[in-house]
Amino acid sequence: MTPHQIAFEFKTAFEDTQGFMIGHTAFKNGWHGDGWLEKGVLVRDPARLYTLLKHQANAIKKHFPQTELIVGIPACGAVVASFVAAHLELPLALTVTVQDNLEFHRMHIPKPGLKAVLVDDLIFSGSDARAHLGFLRQHGLEMLGRRLA
């Protein structure tokens, strides 16, 4: 699946849940756009979030059928990853930052060798996603992909 196909699939899912807002916006970094994803609409309404993340789970099942573990990034990424893991009936691991170092949350430290997908709520520059992917690979996980919700 190409990045454009993934983006279209994701935009469609967000439109279905009324989380894609049309109109000019100026982002904090100075960039401008003709629309934006309003995750607050979804986070405040678990039923809408459930619907969007069902789309995410189905996309992971379709494109990464060998997934054995879902990994979530702190804050909203952990929330969306937990919904996705529940939809897929897969275990969940979360990362945390302790004194500027990434670690697994103590509730589940996965064994090396698992096939995993990183789920986050937002990627802007990609630096956090790259850092997390590096951390997960360093700890022996086979990273199949990353998905945004």
C-alpha positions in Angstrom: 0.0 0.0 0.0 1.4 3.4 -1.0 1.6 6.3 1.4 -1.1 8.1 -0.6 -3.4 5.1 -0.3 -2.9 5.0 3.5 -3.4 8.8 3.7 -6.7 8.5 1.7 -7.9 5.6 3.9 -7.1 7.5 7.0 -8.7 10.7 5.8 -11.8 8.8 4.8 -12.0 7.2 8.3 -11.6 10.6 10.0 -14.3 12.2 7.7 -16.6 9.3 8.7 -16.2 10.3 12.4 -16.5 14.0 11.7 -12.9 14.6 12.8 -11.6 16.1 9.6 -12.1 19.8 9.5 -12.1 21.7 6.2 -10.9 25.3 6.0 -7.7 27.3 6.2 -5.5 26.9 9.2 -2.1 28.1 10.2 -0.1 25.6 12.3 2.3 26.6 15.1 5.4 26.0 12.9 4.1 28.5 10.3 2.9 26.0 7.8 -0.6 26.5 6.3 -3.2 23.9 5.3 -6.7 23.6 3.9 -7.8 21.2 6.6 -6.8 19.6 9.8 -7.6 16.6 11.9 -9.4 17.6 15.1 -8.6 14.8 17.5 -10.4 16.5 20.3 -13.7 15.8 18.6 -12.9 12.1 18.9 -11.2 12.0 22.3 -14.2 13.7 23.9 -16.5 11.1 22.3 -15.4 7.5 22.9 -18.0 6.2 20.5 -16.6 8.2 17.6 -13.1 7.2 18.7 -14.1 3.6 18.8 -15.4 3.9 15.2 -12.2 5.5 13.9 -10.0 3.1 15.7 -12.0 0.2 14.3 -10.9 1.5 10.8 -7.3 1.6 12.1 -7.5 -2.0 13.5 -9.0 -3.3 10.2 -6.2 -1.6 8.2 -3.6 -3.2 10.5 -5.2 -6.6 10.1 -5.3 -6.1 6.4 -1.8 -4.8 5.8 0.1 -6.3 8.7 -1.8 -9.6 9.4 1.2 -11.2 11.2 1.0 -8.5 14.0 1.5 -10.0 17.5 1.7 -6.8 19.5 0.5 -3.2 19.5 2.7 -0.5 21.0 1.5 2.9 22.1 3.3 6.2 22.7 2.6 8.2 25.8 -0.6 10.4 26.2 -3.0 10.2 23.4 -1.0 7.5 21.5 -1.5 5.2 24.5 -5.3 5.8 24.4 -5.6 5.1 20.7 -3.3 2.1 20.8 -5.3 0.5 23.6 -8.5 0.8 21.5 -6.7 -0.7 18.4 -5.3 -3.6 20.5 -8.7 -4.3 21.9 -10.3 -4.4 18.4 -7.5 -6.8 17.3 -7.6 -8.8 20.5 -3.8 -8.4 20.7 -1.6 -7.5 23.7 -0.6 -3.9 24.3 2.8 -2.5 25.4 3.2 1.2 26.2 6.4 3.3 26.2 7.2 6.0 28.8 9.8 8.6 29.1 11.9 8.5 32.3 14.5 11.3 32.6 14.7 11.7 28.8 15.0 8.0 28.2 12.4 5.7 26.6 11.4 2.7 28.5 8.5 0.2 28.5 5.8 0.8 31.0 6.1 -1.8 33.8 2.7 -3.3 33.1 4.0 -5.1 30.0 7.6 -5.5 28.9 7.4 -7.5 25.7 9.7 -10.4 24.9 12.1 -9.9 21.9 11.1 -11.3 18.6 7.5 -10.2 18.6 6.1 -8.7 15.4 4.7 -5.3 16.4 3.0 -2.2 15.0 3.5 1.2 16.6 0.3 3.2 16.9 0.2 6.9 17.7 -2.3 9.7 17.5 -0.2 12.2 15.5 3.1 12.4 13.7 4.3 15.9 12.8 8.0 16.0 12.2 8.5 12.2 12.7 11.3 12.6 15.3 9.3 11.0 18.1 8.2 8.1 15.8 11.8 7.5 14.7 13.0 7.5 18.3 10.3 5.1 19.3 10.9 2.8 16.4 14.7 2.8 17.2 13.9 2.0 20.8 11.6 -0.9 19.9 14.0 -2.4 17.4 16.8 -2.1 20.0 14.7 -4.1 22.4 14.3 -6.9 19.8 10.9 -6.2 18.4 10.3 -6.8 14.7 8.6 -3.6 13.6 6.1 -4.3 10.8 4.9 -0.7 10.5 3.5 2.4 12.2 -0.1 3.6 12.0 -1.7 7.0 12.9 -5.0 7.4 14.5 
